[in-house]
Structures are given as structure tokens and as C-alpha cells.
């Protein structure tokens, strides 16, 4: 239970052990209802485990939507944050600070770009990439101002700002939030012919794509889709923009999902399947989940269209974020998390296939690395996937449905083979004993 002081009319009058039920009621009463959480209240995390306020231990199979790739409360990342927090937290970009330049050099060399524009959240980074693409289109490609178009995909999820939901086809994301921002062309995901046709449209500036569509249900495109998309963008002089907020930082078994089948822990030029983005968007695990850190990377030809005063953020590039991101990326390389995700992801899907072969409740497993999903044998508007996640919770594993009848499985990348097999056993037992 949680040791929390209860405040009445401004006076602290008593102390009470708040239960999970108490804390859920507090959120329900005082918080906006913009989320529908699983009924569990977490109070502690370490590695692949989390504990609720009553002390029950769970495997975390969501990783804060892939923000906690390095595991909960990784000591190296926490140490960097605490050390910097006691020294200098924020200067704004009105002044230089002694951590930002070091981070910028580190992250650009890590991913192979000339420049980085630091931001805080994934949605902010996507908005930054959109602005950058449009400005490049007007100042470098010669498109008339306000005429630029950016190609996106059906089923996309790039965030929830007004501009981003303007090109979503999810009614939950955009119904009753208009009017919407123009300038986007939507095509089917993983359709290279549709992409080439759209690129021939007048005034196209770029193609914004998730290398794997996570929120839509972990849709993995054809093996050559990203490389072919990169080639078409070059052919038609449009920017290839990769949103790797969820798929990046080793989640899919490579440093980036656009790296194809390479298991290098830092970006390399050797393998032919690398689909080099013109703009790379990162977030979530860039901080290991301990602090909001996102980044937009590009080479000088693109990035240098932004001049002083034209874009920024008070917190973007703050000293804590810079220190935390360096530590988080160090962990990815030092602990070979991409290789671990590749190996254990293959094992996980193989084990899920065995379950599917003997049980009609699950239709399919799909994914790459340790970003996976199972498709439940029921309609998207049913409660079956939700109820199955509640049953998994009761058995000690936390996961969450996405798009109705799909359950996403994404544990921290520090998970061991023995821990993974323990989780497989929990999933198997839960499915076998589940009744709709």
C-alpha cells in the first residue's frame, strides 16, 4: 500500500495507507478520462519487473510503450539523472550549457547524422520533422509556400497533436477535434506502388512513415518496403522521414527498424538493407523511460533551413535530458540490447506459434525483435482481448490491447531467456484456462 498523506482544506490531518482501489478512485475523480488503464496501480519497478502498491510482482510486457527498453530504473541512467539534477537542471536555450554539445556530438555520431534538434516528447519531435520538411520544401526544393504536401500511411500513429491527428484515420483520434490541418496525402501502408503514384503528385515534400506500425497492431511491412521507399523518395526528390519513436533504440532487434537485419549496436554503413532517412525521429527509449527526451536528426542540407527563433522548446536540450540520453544509449551498446531483442524475439514468436497450434483463441502472432502482438479470435469491438489482459495481470504479467482484438507484447530488452520462458508459461497457462 502507498504511504500518502491526506490533505483536507489545506491542512495535513492524518496519514492513511492508500490501497489500489483508493488510488484508482482518486484518478477517476480528479483526472481527465483520456486513458483506460488496466486495473493495476504500480508503485515500483526494477529491470523487467514492476510491483503494485500491495507488493505483488509482475512482468512488464508493455515497457511504457517501448520507452523502458533498458529496463525499469537502470542504475546507470538513474545515476546520470540524479548527478545532473544536483548540479544544473535547466538553462533554456538562451544560454549554452556544458552538457548539450557533448550530447549532440554523441547522438549524431551514434546514428550517423550531421545535426540533431533536441525536443522532449515524441509528438513534439514529429511536429518538428513536419515543420522541417515543409521549410526544406520551400527553400530548397522550390515549392511555393503553403503548397507542400507530405505523404503518410493509413493506420498511422504519430501522436495526438492537432496537426498529427489531421492525417489519422482513427475516429477515436480525430472525431470532434477539427478543423484539421491540410497538406497530407494518405496511402495504404506497405504499398510501394501507391507510394510511387503519390510521389508523382505535384508539390510533394516528403514521406512520413513508421517502419513498423506499433499502435495499429504491430504491422511489419514487406522486407524490401523501406529500402524501396527510400529509393523512390530519392528518385522524386522528397524527404524520407522515419518515425522511430516506438521502433527505435534496439526494440526490433536492430538499432533502428530501418536498419533491416543489422544487429550493430550503433548505426553502420556496411549492410545494404539500411534505408537511410533524410529525417530520423526518436523518443521514448532515448531516455530509458526516466525523463522526456526526443530528437530529430538530419544532415546539414535539411537541418540548416531552421534559423534562430524559428523553432525551439524551453526544455528541449536541457542538461538533465542530455546526460540521461547519453547514459541510455550507452546502455544499449554496452549490454548489446539489439542482439538480445533479435534472439529472444525469434524465440518468443516460435513459442507463440506452438500455443496457436493447440488453441483456437489466438489466430496469429506477428512482430520483429521484442515488438510483437497476438491477434485474438474475436471481433475488434469485443471485450475478449481486454479480459485476457486482465487474466494475464492476475497471473503476473502486464500487457494491453491495441485496436480491440490485438494484444501487444513488448518487454524491456534486458529480459533474459529464462525470464522470457517464464512469461511464455504465464501466457500459455492464461490462454488455456481462459473462457470468453
C-alpha positions in Angstrom: 0.0 0.0 0.0 1.1 3.6 -0.5 2.1 5.8 2.3 0.2 9.0 1.4 -0.8 12.0 3.5 -4.4 13.1 3.1 -4.8 16.8 2.9 -8.1 18.4 3.9 -8.8 22.1 3.4 -5.1 22.8 3.1 -4.2 21.1 6.3 -2.4 17.7 6.6 -4.6 16.0 9.2 -3.8 12.3 9.0 -1.9 9.6 7.3 -3.6 6.6 5.6 -2.3 3.6 3.7 -3.9 4.0 0.3 -4.9 0.8 -1.5 -5.0 0.2 -5.2 -8.8 0.8 -5.1 -8.3 4.2 -3.3 -5.7 5.3 -5.8 -7.8 4.3 -8.8 -10.7 6.2 -7.4 -8.5 9.3 -7.0 -7.5 9.2 -10.6 -11.1 8.6 -11.7 -12.4 11.6 -9.7 -9.7 14.2 -10.2 -8.0 13.2 -13.5 -9.2 13.6 -17.1 -10.6 10.4 -18.5 -8.4 10.3 -21.6 -6.9 6.8 -20.8 -8.5 3.5 -19.9 -5.8 1.8 -17.7 -5.6 -1.8 -16.8 -6.8 -2.1 -13.1 -3.4 -2.2 -11.5 -1.6 0.5 -9.6 2.2 0.4 -9.8 4.5 1.7 -7.2 7.9 0.3 -8.0 10.0 -1.0 -11.0 13.3 -2.7 -11.5 14.5 -4.4 -14.7 11.7 -6.4 -16.2 9.6 -6.3 -13.0 7.1 -3.9 -11.6 5.2 -4.1 -8.2 1.8 -2.8 -7.3 1.1 -0.9 -4.1 0.1 -4.1 -2.3 3.5 -5.6 -3.2 2.5 -8.0 -5.9 5.2 -8.5 -8.6 4.5 -8.5 -12.3 6.4 -8.9 -15.5 6.1 -5.7 -17.5 5.2 -6.7 -21.1 4.4 -3.2 -22.3 7.6 -1.2 -21.3 5.7 2.1 -21.2 5.0 1.7 -24.9 8.7 0.8 -25.6 10.1 3.7 -23.5 11.7 1.4 -21.0 13.8 -0.7 -23.3 16.7 -0.5 -20.9 14.6 -1.8 -18.0 13.0 0.0 -15.1 15.3 2.3 -13.1 18.5 1.2 -14.8 21.2 2.3 -12.3 23.5 3.9 -14.9 20.6 6.1 -16.3 19.2 6.9 -12.9 22.7 7.8 -11.7 23.3 10.2 -14.6 19.9 11.9 -13.9 20.5 12.3 -10.2 24.0 13.6 -10.6 22.9 16.2 -13.1 19.8 17.1 -11.2 22.0 18.2 -8.3 24.2 20.3 -10.5 22.2 22.1 -13.2 18.7 21.3 -14.4 17.6 23.9 -16.9 19.1 27.0 -18.6 16.7 27.2 -21.5 18.4 27.7 -24.9 19.0 31.4 -24.1 22.5 30.3 -22.9 24.9 27.5 -23.7 25.3 24.7 -21.1 28.1 22.3 -20.5 26.2 19.1 -21.4 24.2 19.8 -24.6 27.1 20.0 -27.0 28.6 16.8 -25.7 25.2 15.0 -26.1 24.7 16.5 -29.6 28.1 15.2 -30.8 27.5 11.8 -29.2 24.0 11.3 -30.6 24.8 12.5 -34.1 27.8 10.2 -34.3 25.8 7.3 -32.8 23.1 7.5 -35.5 25.2 8.9 -38.4 23.8 12.4 -39.0 25.3 15.9 -39.1 22.8 17.6 -36.8 20.2 17.0 -34.1 17.4 19.2 -32.9 16.5 18.2 -29.3 12.9 18.1 -28.1 11.0 16.5 -25.3 8.2 14.2 -26.4 7.6 12.0 -29.5 4.7 14.1 -30.7 6.8 17.3 -30.5 9.5 15.6 -32.5 7.1 14.6 -35.2 5.7 18.2 -35.3 9.3 19.4 -35.6 10.0 17.0 -38.5 6.9 18.2 -40.3 8.0 21.8 -40.0 11.5 20.9 -41.1 10.2 19.1 -44.2 8.0 21.9 -45.2 10.6 24.6 -44.7 13.1 22.5 -46.8 10.4 22.1 -49.5 10.0 25.9 -49.8 13.6 26.9 -49.5 15.4 24.0 -51.2 13.0 22.2 -53.5 11.3 25.4 -54.7 7.7 24.5 -53.8 5.5 27.6 -53.4 4.9 28.5 -49.7 1.8 26.8 -48.2 1.6 24.3 -51.1 3.8 21.5 -49.7 2.2 18.0 -49.2 3.5 15.2 -47.0 2.6 11.6 -47.7 1.5 9.4 -44.7 0.0 6.0 -44.3 -3.3 4.5 -43.3 -3.3 3.2 -39.8 -0.6 5.6 -38.7 0.0 6.8 -35.2 2.4 9.7 -34.8 0.9 11.4 -31.8 -2.2 13.3 -30.7 -1.5 17.0 -31.5 -4.0 18.8 -33.8 -1.7 18.6 -36.9 -0.9 14.9 -36.4 -4.5 13.8 -35.9 -5.4 15.7 -39.1 -3.9 12.8 -41.1 -5.1 10.0 -38.8 -7.9 7.7 -40.0 -8.7 6.6 -36.4 -12.0 8.1 -35.4 -11.0 8.0 -31.7 -8.1 10.2 -32.5 -9.8 12.9 -34.7 -13.6 12.8 -34.3 -14.9 16.2 -33.0 -11.4 17.7 -32.9 -11.5 19.6 -36.2 -11.0 21.7 -38.2 -7.9 19.9 -39.4 -4.5 20.9 -40.8 -4.3 20.4 -44.6 -1.3 19.3 -46.6 -1.3 15.5 -46.3 -1.8 12.6 -48.6 -2.7 9.2 -47.1 -1.9 6.0 -48.8 -2.2 2.3 -47.8 0.7 1.1 -45.6 3.3 -1.2 -47.2 2.1 -0.4 -50.7 5.1 0.7 -52.8 3.0 1.2 -55.9 0.7 3.6 -54.1 3.7 5.4 -52.7 5.2 5.9 -56.2 1.9 7.2 -57.5 1.6 9.7 -54.6 5.2 10.9 -55.0 4.3 11.9 -58.6 1.6 14.3 -57.2 2.5 18.0 -57.5 4.3 19.7 -54.6 5.1 16.5 -52.6 7.8 17.4 -49.9 8.2 14.1 -48.1 7.0 10.7 -46.9 6.5 10.2 -43.2 6.3 6.6 -42.1 6.6 4.2 -39.1 8.9 1.4 -40.1 6.6 -0.9 -38.2 3.1 0.3 -37.2 3.0 -0.4 -33.5 -0.2 1.3 -32.3 -2.1 -0.1 -35.3 -1.3 -3.6 -34.1 2.4 -4.3 -34.9 2.1 -4.4 -38.6 5.5 -5.4 -40.2 5.9 -4.3 -43.8 7.5 -6.4 -46.6 11.2 -6.9 -46.2 12.1 -4.5 -49.0 9.4 -1.9 -48.4 11.6 0.6 -46.5 14.6 0.3 -48.8 12.3 0.7 -51.9 10.6 3.7 -50.3 14.0 5.3 -49.6 14.8 4.8 -53.3 11.6 6.3 -54.5 12.0 9.4 -52.3 15.4 9.9 -53.8 14.0 9.5 -57.3 11.3 12.1 -56.8 13.3 14.5 -54.6 11.2 14.0 -51.5 12.4 13.6 -47.9 12.2 10.1 -46.4 11.1 10.7 -42.8 11.3 7.7 -40.4 9.3 7.9 -37.2 11.2 5.6 -34.9 9.8 6.9 -31.6 8.5 3.4 -30.8 10.5 1.1 -33.0 14.0 2.7 -32.5 16.7 2.1 -29.9 17.0 -1.7 -30.4 13.3 -2.6 -29.9 13.0 -4.5 -33.2 16.3 -6.3 -33.0 18.3 -3.6 -34.7 19.4 -0.2 -33.5 16.7 1.2 -35.8 13.9 -0.6 -37.6 15.2 1.0 -40.9 18.5 -0.9 -40.3 16.9 -4.1 -41.7 18.6 -7.1 -40.3 21.7 -5.5 -38.9 22.4 -6.2 -35.2 25.1 -3.5 -34.8 24.6 -1.5 -31.6 25.5 1.7 -33.4 24.5 2.8 -36.9 26.8 1.4 -39.5 27.1 1.8 -43.3 28.1 -1.7 -44.1 24.8 -3.5 -44.7 22.8 -3.0 -47.8 19.3 -3.1 -46.2 19.8 0.2 -44.4 17.1 2.7 -45.5 18.9 6.0 -44.6 16.2 8.5 -43.6 16.6 12.2 -44.5 14.9 12.9 -41.2 15.0 10.5 -38.2 12.6 10.9 -35.3 13.5 9.4 -31.9 11.9 9.5 -28.4 10.7 7.1 -25.7 13.8 4.8 -25.1 16.2 7.7 -25.9 15.9 8.3 -22.2 15.3 4.8 -21.0 12.0 6.0 -19.8 13.2 8.1 -16.9 12.8 11.6 -18.5 11.0 13.1 -21.5 13.7 13.2 -24.3 13.1 13.2 -28.0 15.2 14.2 -31.0 15.1 15.0 -34.7 18.2 14.1 -36.7 19.1 15.2 -40.2 22.1 16.2 -42.3 23.1 19.9 -42.8 21.2 20.3 -46.2 17.9 19.7 -44.4 18.6 20.9 -40.8 20.2 24.2 -41.6 17.0 25.6 -43.1 16.0 26.3 -39.4 17.3 29.6 -38.2 17.3 31.2 -34.7 13.9 32.0 -33.4 12.1 29.8 -36.0 11.7 26.7 -33.7 12.5 25.7 -30.2 11.5 24.5 -26.8 12.2 25.8 -23.3 13.1 22.3 -22.0 14.5 20.9 -25.3 18.2 20.1 -24.9 18.2 20.7 -21.1 21.2 19.4 -19.1 19.3 16.5 -17.4 17.9 15.3 -20.8 21.4 15.5 -22.4 23.0 13.5 -19.6 20.2 10.9 -19.4 20.2 10.3 -23.2 23.9 9.6 -23.4 23.6 7.2 -20.5 20.6 5.5 -22.1 22.4 5.0 -25.4 25.5 3.7 -23.6 23.4 1.0 -22.0 22.0 -0.1 -25.4 25.5 -0.5 -26.8 27.2 -1.9 -23.7 24.5 -4.5 -23.0 24.0 -5.5 -26.6 20.3 -5.0 -26.4 19.6 -5.1 -30.1 21.2 -8.6 -30.3 19.2 -9.7 -27.3 16.0 -8.4 -28.8 16.7 -10.2 -32.0 17.4 -13.5 -30.4 14.6 -13.5 -27.8 12.1 -12.1 -30.3 12.6 -15.1 -32.6 12.3 -17.4 -29.6 9.1 -15.7 -28.4 7.3 -15.9 -31.8 8.3 -19.5 -32.1 6.8 -20.3 -28.6 3.6 -18.3 -29.5 3.3 -20.4 -32.7 3.2 -23.5 -30.5 0.4 -22.1 -28.4 -1.5 -21.1 -31.6 -1.3 -24.6 -33.0 -3.0 -26.0 -30.0 -5.6 -23.3 -29.1 -8.3 -21.6 -31.2 -8.3 -18.4 -29.0 -5.3 -16.9 -30.8 -5.2 -16.6 -34.5 -1.7 -15.2 -35.2 1.5 -13.8 -33.8 3.5 -11.1 -35.7 6.3 -8.8 -34.9 10.0 -8.2 -35.1 12.6 -8.3 -32.3 10.7 -7.8 -29.0 7.9 -5.8 -30.5 5.2 -8.4 -31.0 1.4 -8.8 -31.0 -1.1 -11.7 -30.9 -4.4 -11.5 -32.7 -7.3 -12.8 -30.6 -10.0 -14.8 -32.3 -12.9 -12.3 -31.8 -14.1 -9.1 -33.3 -12.3 -5.8 -32.6 -15.3 -4.4 -30.7 -15.4 -7.4 -28.3 -14.0 -7.4 -24.8 -12.1 -10.7 -25.2 -8.6 -9.1 -25.6 -9.2 -6.8 -22.6 -10.5 -9.7 -20.4 -7.5 -11.8 -21.5 -5.2 -9.0 -20.4 -6.9 -8.8 -17.0 -6.4 -12.6 -16.7 -2.7 -12.2 -17.6 -2.5 -9.5 -14.9 -3.9 -11.8 -12.4 -1.3 -14.3 -13.3 1.6 -11.8 -13.0 2.1 -10.4 -16.5 1.1 -6.9 -17.7 0.1 -6.3 -21.3 -2.5 -4.1 -23.0 -4.9 -4.5 -26.0 -4.5 -2.2 -29.0 -7.2 -1.9 -31.6 -9.7 -4.2 -29.9 -8.7 -7.8 -30.5 -4.9 -7.3 -30.7 -2.6 -7.6 -27.6 0.9 -6.0 -27.9 3.8 -7.8 -26.1 6.9 -5.6 -25.6 9.0 -6.4 -22.6 12.1 -4.5 -21.6 15.1 -5.5 -23.8 17.1 -6.5 -20.7 14.9 -9.6 -20.3 16.8 -12.9 -20.1 15.9 -16.2 -21.8 14.8 -17.8 -18.5 12.6 -14.8 -17.7 11.1 -14.9 -21.2 10.3 -18.5 -20.9 8.6 -17.9 -17.6 6.5 -15.3 -19.3 5.7 -17.7 -22.1 4.4 -20.2 -19.5 2.2 -17.5 -18.0 0.7 -16.6 -21.4 0.2 -20.3 -22.2 -1.5 -21.0 -18.9 -3.7 -18.0 -19.1 -4.8 -18.8 -22.7 -5.5 -22.4 -21.9 -7.6 -21.5 -18.9 -9.4 -18.5 -20.4 -13.1 -18.6 -21.1 -14.8 -15.9 -23.1 
